[in-house]
Amino acid sequence: MKETYKRKATGIGSFIIIYCFIGMGVIIGLLTAGLNPTLVISVVSAPIWIAVIFLSQAINKRVIKEEDYEND
């Protein structure tokens, strides 16, 4: 039972860390490009944030798979 919770916690934690780093990169990149800060966080940028979520999920799946292979 502990192993199941450990794997879930690892998966959720790594997703959040990856998402935060990619999100910060997107925000800094868009602000550096001169985009209005209100637009970066608003609904106008929603497709960008959806893409960030999917990208974070894909990276997380690859990281977790590699970690599982290393532990075996």
Sine and cosine of phi, psi and omega as CSV:
sin_phi,cos_phi,sin_psi,cos_psi,sin_omega,cos_omega
0.00,0.00,-0.64,0.77,0.00,-1.00
-0.89,0.46,-0.62,0.79,-0.03,-1.00
-0.89,0.46,-0.61,0.79,0.02,-1.00
-0.90,0.44,-0.71,0.70,0.01,-1.00
-0.92,0.39,-0.60,0.80,0.01,-1.00
-0.90,0.44,-0.68,0.73,0.01,-1.00
-0.91,0.41,-0.67,0.75,0.02,-1.00
-0.90,0.44,-0.71,0.70,0.00,-1.00
-0.89,0.45,-0.64,0.77,0.04,-1.00
-0.90,0.44,-0.69,0.73,0.00,-1.00
-0.90,0.44,-0.72,0.70,-0.01,-1.00
-0.93,0.38,-0.69,0.72,-0.01,-1.00
-0.89,0.46,-0.70,0.72,0.00,-1.00
-0.92,0.38,-0.58,0.81,0.05,-1.00
-0.88,0.47,-0.70,0.71,-0.03,-1.00
-0.90,0.44,-0.67,0.74,0.01,-1.00
-0.90,0.43,-0.72,0.69,0.02,-1.00
-0.88,0.47,-0.70,0.72,0.00,-1.00
-0.88,0.48,-0.69,0.73,-0.01,-1.00
-0.89,0.45,-0.69,0.73,-0.01,-1.00
-0.92,0.40,-0.70,0.72,0.02,-1.00
-0.91,0.41,-0.65,0.76,0.03,-1.00
-0.87,0.49,-0.70,0.72,0.04,-1.00
-0.89,0.45,-0.64,0.77,0.02,-1.00
-0.89,0.46,-0.66,0.75,0.02,-1.00
-0.91,0.42,-0.72,0.69,-0.01,-1.00
-0.88,0.47,-0.75,0.66,-0.01,-1.00
-0.89,0.45,-0.66,0.75,0.01,-1.00
-0.89,0.45,-0.70,0.71,-0.01,-1.00
-0.94,0.35,-0.61,0.79,0.05,-1.00
-0.93,0.37,-0.60,0.80,0.05,-1.00
-0.91,0.41,-0.56,0.83,0.02,-1.00
-0.96,0.28,-0.13,0.99,0.07,-1.00
1.00,-0.07,0.24,0.97,0.01,-1.00
-0.97,0.23,0.58,-0.82,0.00,-1.00
-0.86,0.52,0.78,-0.62,-0.04,-1.00
-0.84,0.54,-0.53,0.85,0.02,-1.00
-0.91,0.42,-0.61,0.79,0.00,-1.00
-0.95,0.30,-0.47,0.88,-0.03,-1.00
-0.91,0.41,-0.59,0.81,-0.07,-1.00
-0.99,-0.13,-0.24,0.97,-0.15,-0.99
-0.99,0.12,-0.13,-0.99,-0.03,-1.00
-0.91,0.41,-0.43,0.90,-0.01,-1.00
-0.87,0.50,-0.56,0.83,-0.02,-1.00
-1.00,-0.06,0.20,0.98,-0.04,-1.00
-0.82,0.57,-0.68,0.73,0.03,-1.00
-0.87,0.49,-0.55,0.84,0.04,-1.00
-0.91,0.41,-0.69,0.73,-0.02,-1.00
-0.93,0.37,-0.56,0.83,0.08,-1.00
-0.91,0.42,-0.66,0.75,0.05,-1.00
-0.90,0.44,-0.61,0.79,0.04,-1.00
-0.89,0.45,-0.65,0.76,0.02,-1.00
-0.90,0.44,-0.72,0.69,0.00,-1.00
-0.90,0.43,-0.64,0.77,0.03,-1.00
-0.90,0.43,-0.68,0.73,0.03,-1.00
-0.89,0.47,-0.65,0.76,0.01,-1.00
-0.90,0.43,-0.67,0.74,0.00,-1.00
-0.91,0.41,-0.69,0.72,0.02,-1.00
-0.90,0.43,-0.66,0.75,0.00,-1.00
-0.88,0.48,-0.66,0.75,0.01,-1.00
-0.89,0.45,-0.64,0.77,0.01,-1.00
-0.93,0.36,-0.64,0.77,0.00,-1.00
-0.91,0.41,-0.69,0.72,-0.02,-1.00
-0.91,0.41,-0.64,0.77,0.02,-1.00
-0.89,0.46,-0.71,0.71,0.00,-1.00
-0.90,0.43,-0.61,0.79,0.01,-1.00
-0.91,0.41,-0.64,0.77,0.02,-1.00
-0.90,0.43,-0.61,0.79,0.02,-1.00
-0.93,0.36,-0.57,0.82,0.01,-1.00
-0.93,0.37,-0.53,0.85,-0.03,-1.00
-0.98,0.19,-0.30,0.95,-0.04,-1.00
-0.99,0.16,0.00,0.00,0.00,0.00
